[in-house]
Amino acid sequence: MKVTLRIFRFDPSVDEAPYYQNYNVEAEPYERVLDCLNKIKWDQDGTLAYRMSCAHGVCGSDAMKINGRCALACQKLVRECEADFILVEPLPSFTVLKDLIVDLNQFFERVNFIRPFLVAGEVPEKERLQTPEERKKMGKSIRCILCACCTAACPVANENENFLGPAPLVQAFRRIFDSRDIQKTQRLEQLDVEDGVWACLNHYECTRVCPKEIPVTKYINITKGEIKKVIGAPPE
Amino acid sequence: MEFLFDVLVVGSGLAGLRAALEIPTSLKVGLVSKVFPTRSHSGAAQGGIGAALGNEEPDSWEWHMYDTVKGGDYLTDQDAAETLARDAARAVYELEHLGVPFDRTTAGKIAQRAFGGHTRNYGEGPVKRSCYAADRTGRVVLDTLFGKALERKIHIFSEIYMVDLLVEGGKAAGIITYELATGAVHTVRAKALLIATGGFGRVYKTNSNCFSNTGDGVYLSHRAGVPLEDMEFVQFHPTGIYPLGVLISEAARGEGGVLKNGLGNSFMTDYAPTLKDLAPRDVVSRAIDTEIRAGRGVNGKDYVHLDLTSLGAEKIQEKLSDISSFARIYLGVDTATQPIPVTPTCHYMMGGIPTDLNGRVLNKEGLPLTGLYAAGEAACVSVHGANRLGTNSLLDLVVFGRRAGRAITEDIETLSDPSPVKDAQVRVEARIKAIKDGNGAKPSDLRTRMQLIMTDCCSVFRNQTDMERGLEEIRGLKDKYRSVSIDNKGANYNTDLLDAIELESLLGLAEVILVSALSRTESRGAHYREDYPERDDHNCLKHTLVTAGSDGLEISFKPVKITKFQPKARKF
């Protein structure tokens, strides 16, 4: 079938303003939007820039906005797109470096900020014990691939540039509810600030777009509840 | 610009990260990656990491070593297999201590499950040896090591491509890099250089590899004079989703999934009566292709079914949720009620840069090359021999990655500052200009042709006639590559240019694979010759080495290290 892709183009080194460019490709219904982008880049226009790597939703490179919704281009199939027309744009609220490539430095800095590593006490000879029930408390948070779709889709993150954002909060959740970590209180205190968990207003956009089906908003709310339980009432 | 480090690690997957974590903070360590570290292909590993912890049933490192040697069809260097198996439990406990969220037994220990080729008591039956976190074990280990690298404040340079590797006078001198964001070319010198750039499954049409797996580290080492070892051994994983190649982990069969042909028969009983669906990957891949060749593919097509329906929705959701979501997203298949169409997909390269047990790269004479190290899929220790067992790859990465890091730390005082690099940066800049000025074929056209040729003539089944034809065609593509042309003449984020540069690596490695495969006149592990269907220990129990000489590729051999287990017939 013939598919038209309308793609956001912007090369800050030569373009005064962003513009959209249409491309037509032949694609099978089972093919991915990423396959269409590759056909364009490889056969029609090598100037088109986007990131990609694993091509099956485990690395998180090709996050972008497809028909108005943040998604991975390697998980979105042609047959899911309406009327053979696909609008492709970069992740919103990030600075565009070229075409569909955005600047993720601040995003990764914020992931780094929440200390995305286990802080545990003494090292035993064998494994630290953890029951299946304790392990389950981390839930689907271990599925996060740091693709940034959630943060890009979040209306709060779009307006408040100081909001930590959903992805770092998921990363924090993973450590807070890891029974092996000994800094639960410190981690909760770090999030117990205006631009931490409390900035989240339950728009649920992060949950809607998460390509790994992580209940992001729910996890943020559970974290809020845990802060109330462990630390006390939130600031006014 | 020119940069100087004590240690430079190229590649940010598990091998590179684990090595970097082993190097003391007193040394200036840099880590360069084509992608962001969390995008590395180690993150795609699903099923688990092997270690004889004995948490679910009795197990021993000796059994693990034996399985690794037999799985590798006795081409495995047995000192390497012993190192791997003996160190496995420590390595897995270490990952647990660092934070990997392994699944747990009811007693709170690390849970384990069965995987292909792993057995109890020297082949009696399957054993639960794979330590796992659902079906995303590689991903969570990658996240854990990345977090640790952040904690250690290791300098990570993302989206930086190595475009040349310099070895001068038998010593590693440095690398030339291309910065994706700006197009800037830099010279980076280091006392010690670790190549951990992964595999190159992108040589084949249907593969499970990420787009970044183009084997740059392996090819550039080869171009700099390093011999490549056992390059004919290309692993095809039996269960790639048809037709995409996306992987369905062996864990699916470890948990009870069964392969069925077009007649609905579970055919593995005929090929491996003891281990059945849990036979090693080469055996299962050949069985599937044999069924398809005999016209017993599903609906007469070139795939078979992987049936998980007996597992039940709950178990699938708990232990195989990622792969069931792949089946749902890409095929619309509900794995709880419908079988998954699968076919062998190029997955892993057993061959690569030869190293000793400590990651030191060996020259043709078997002597360490000063300052150059390799680890992970780019390296050939050789711990996997002619066929790697599932779960031994993640183990290889953390065991030998760590050992390479330790060797660098030991050696660093004896390593002098790298000598200044002459002309290399100018040569690379001229090469980039030549690609931008080229007027020949597009990289994608040459790449597609290469992938079809390799798939056609050097896959699960091989023979001399097809491979000789393939070699001639690959050499023809190499000629055409000299005038390769691209649309994009720009400097920032020019992935068109990088496609062209990576293609040189792929074409060079395709040629080495074919030359190696033609030289091995026997069938062993993943290398099955229709014209030489038997294993030939008398003539071929040796490693292949291919070196880039002044008159083309030169073949030589080196002996296999045999310690505990004498080669015998390989039956499953």
Boltz contact constraints between the chains, C-beta under 6 A:
constraints:
  - contact:
      token1: [A, 13]
      token2: [B, 492]
      max_distance: 6.0
  - contact:
      token1: [A, 42]
      token2: [B, 444]
      max_distance: 6.0
  - contact:
      token1: [A, 46]
      token2: [B, 486]
      max_distance: 6.0
  - contact:
      token1: [A, 46]
      token2: [B, 487]
      max_distance: 6.0
  - contact:
      token1: [A, 46]
      token2: [B, 488]
      max_distance: 6.0
  - contact:
      token1: [A, 46]
      token2: [B, 496]
      max_distance: 6.0
  - contact:
      token1: [A, 47]
      token2: [B, 487]
      max_distance: 6.0
  - contact:
      token1: [A, 47]
      token2: [B, 488]
      max_distance: 6.0
  - contact:
      token1: [A, 49]
      token2: [B, 493]
      max_distance: 6.0
  - contact:
      token1: [A, 49]
      token2: [B, 495]
      max_distance: 6.0
  - contact:
      token1: [A, 52]
      token2: [B, 211]
      max_distance: 6.0
  - contact:
      token1: [A, 53]
      token2: [B, 35]
      max_distance: 6.0
  - contact:
      token1: [A, 53]
      token2: [B, 39]
      max_distance: 6.0
  - contact:
      token1: [A, 53]
      token2: [B, 210]
      max_distance: 6.0
  - contact:
      token1: [A, 53]
      token2: [B, 211]
      max_distance: 6.0
  - contact:
      token1: [A, 53]
      token2: [B, 212]
      max_distance: 6.0
  - contact:
      token1: [A, 54]
      token2: [B, 44]
      max_distance: 6.0
  - contact:
      token1: [A, 54]
      token2: [B, 210]
      max_distance: 6.0
  - contact:
      token1: [A, 56]
      token2: [B, 246]
      max_distance: 6.0
  - contact:
      token1: [A, 58]
      token2: [B, 43]
      max_distance: 6.0
  - contact:
      token1: [A, 58]
      token2: [B, 44]
      max_distance: 6.0
  - contact:
      token1: [A, 59]
      token2: [B, 39]
      max_distance: 6.0
  - contact:
      token1: [A, 59]
      token2: [B, 43]
      max_distance: 6.0
  - contact:
      token1: [A, 61]
      token2: [B, 39]
      max_distance: 6.0
  - contact:
      token1: [A, 75]
      token2: [B, 329]
      max_distance: 6.0
  - contact:
      token1: [A, 98]
      token2: [B, 492]
      max_distance: 6.0
  - contact:
      token1: [A, 98]
      token2: [B, 493]
      max_distance: 6.0
  - contact:
      token1: [A, 101]
      token2: [B, 493]
      max_distance: 6.0
  - contact:
      token1: [A, 112]
      token2: [B, 150]
      max_distance: 6.0
  - contact:
      token1: [A, 116]
      token2: [B, 147]
      max_distance: 6.0
  - contact:
      token1: [A, 117]
      token2: [B, 147]
      max_distance: 6.0
  - contact:
      token1: [A, 117]
      token2: [B, 148]
      max_distance: 6.0
  - contact:
      token1: [A, 117]
      token2: [B, 151]
      max_distance: 6.0
  - contact:
      token1: [A, 118]
      token2: [B, 99]
      max_distance: 6.0
  - contact:
      token1: [A, 123]
      token2: [B, 97]
      max_distance: 6.0
  - contact:
      token1: [A, 126]
      token2: [B, 93]
      max_distance: 6.0
  - contact:
      token1: [A, 127]
      token2: [B, 93]
      max_distance: 6.0
  - contact:
      token1: [A, 127]
      token2: [B, 96]
      max_distance: 6.0
  - contact:
      token1: [A, 127]
      token2: [B, 110]
      max_distance: 6.0
  - contact:
      token1: [A, 129]
      token2: [B, 108]
      max_distance: 6.0
  - contact:
      token1: [A, 130]
      token2: [B, 104]
      max_distance: 6.0
  - contact:
      token1: [A, 130]
      token2: [B, 108]
      max_distance: 6.0
  - contact:
      token1: [A, 131]
      token2: [B, 108]
      max_distance: 6.0
  - contact:
      token1: [A, 132]
      token2: [B, 104]
      max_distance: 6.0
  - contact:
      token1: [A, 135]
      token2: [B, 104]
      max_distance: 6.0
  - contact:
      token1: [A, 138]
      token2: [B, 101]
      max_distance: 6.0
  - contact:
      token1: [A, 142]
      token2: [B, 101]
      max_distance: 6.0
  - contact:
      token1: [A, 142]
      token2: [B, 140]
      max_distance: 6.0
  - contact:
      token1: [A, 146]
      token2: [B, 38]
      max_distance: 6.0
